[in-house]
Amino acid sequence: MTSNDDHHLPPRPMKDSQSQMAEVVLPNDANPLGNLLGGRLMHLIDIAGALAAHRHSRSYVVTASMDHIDFLAPVHIGDLLILKSSVNRAFTSSMEIGVKCWVENYIAATTRHVGSAYLTFVAVDQNGHHHPVPHVIPETPDEKRRYEDAGRRRELRKHEQERRRNKIG
Ligand SMILES: CC(C)(COP(=O)(O)OP(=O)(O)OC[C@H]1O[C@@H](n2cnc3c(N)ncnc32)[C@H](O)[C@@H]1OP(=O)(O)O)[C@@H](O)C(=O)NCCC(=O)NCCS
């Protein structure tokens, strides 16, 4: 496979991958207390993340991992859930995508942050073989910070994978 440093795909601005999903929470998505199920939120995060990964790579993608996730506040039946996603950085065939979830109170015109996650998606062809993706161009100070942070998180992930491999082996 070609390395990210020597492939010739034109780099793409981070903002071009930005995606948004909106979902009204229905009874079928909730536990007996009327709160959105954590697994359902993770499912929506996966889909919102895939949108940004597809847009950046213009390719099929698979989810390789989802980092730690905190459910910061309950989401209730009837709430309007907003999920925003963007690529933070692309490596060789993988991309870190950040997803942030909000509940929008459309009566009071307020929003509440209910959870965030970082996911790694890998670009694959129709046979499931991974292939290179374009570099990301961060433009604003906030995008540059996210880009740098994503590099640090990739190193941490690699260390953690290595540690688990040694523990299992
Ligand atoms: C993800 C997958 C394509 C990686 O394939 P692989 O042959 O093991 O690939 P490699 O070890 O060579 O790694 C390829 C890339 O994936 C990344 N990767 C692999 N496993 C990873 C993990 N657990 N977390 C984060 N990144 C991972 C590598 O860092 C590498 O990134 P880079 O090319 O940017 O350096 C493969 O394991 C797979 O298909 N898994 C199943 C995915 C799936 O079904 N997801 C749920 C449904 S969408």
The ligand as a Gaussian input file, in Angstrom:
#p B3LYP/6-31G(d) Opt

LIG

0 1
 C      -10.241000      -1.643000      10.117000
 C       -9.593000      -2.638000       9.144000
 C       -9.955000      -2.252000       7.698000
 C       -8.082000      -2.521000       9.313000
 O       -7.519000      -3.431000       8.404000
 P       -6.083000      -4.134000       8.671000
 O       -5.745000      -4.959000       7.504000
 O       -6.080000      -4.706000      10.026000
 O       -5.211000      -2.867000       8.558000
 P       -3.842000      -2.369000       9.183000
 O       -3.479000      -2.969000      10.493000
 O       -2.854000      -2.396000       8.092000
 O       -4.279000      -0.850000       9.462000
 C       -4.859000      -0.037000       8.453000
 C       -5.227000       1.267000       9.100000
 O       -6.271000       1.057000      10.033000
 C       -5.897000       1.570000      11.297000
 N       -6.470000       0.710000      12.325000
 C       -6.517000      -0.628000      12.313000
 N       -7.125000      -1.069000      13.431000
 C       -7.449000       0.043000      14.151000
 C       -8.119000       0.264000      15.392000
 N       -8.545000      -0.744000      16.144000
 N       -8.277000       1.524000      15.819000
 C       -7.852000       2.575000      15.077000
 N       -7.233000       2.439000      13.887000
 C       -7.028000       1.184000      13.436000
 C       -4.371000       1.523000      11.296000
 O       -3.806000       2.441000      12.224000
 C       -4.062000       1.893000       9.870000
 O       -4.179000       3.293000       9.729000
 P       -3.231000       4.112000       8.675000
 O       -3.355000       3.405000       7.338000
 O       -3.824000       5.468000       8.613000
 O       -1.847000       4.081000       9.240000
 C      -10.029000      -4.116000       9.414000
 O       -9.550000      -4.494000      10.696000
 C      -11.522000      -4.319000       9.348000
 O      -12.083000      -4.428000       8.266000
 N      -12.190000      -4.376000      10.529000
 C      -13.622000      -4.534000      10.571000
 C      -14.331000      -3.185000      10.410000
 C      -15.794000      -3.303000      10.628000
 O      -16.412000      -4.260000      10.228000
 N      -16.371000      -2.276000      11.300000
 C      -17.744000      -2.285000      11.741000
 C      -18.697000      -2.183000      10.649000
 S      -18.466000      -0.755000       9.659000

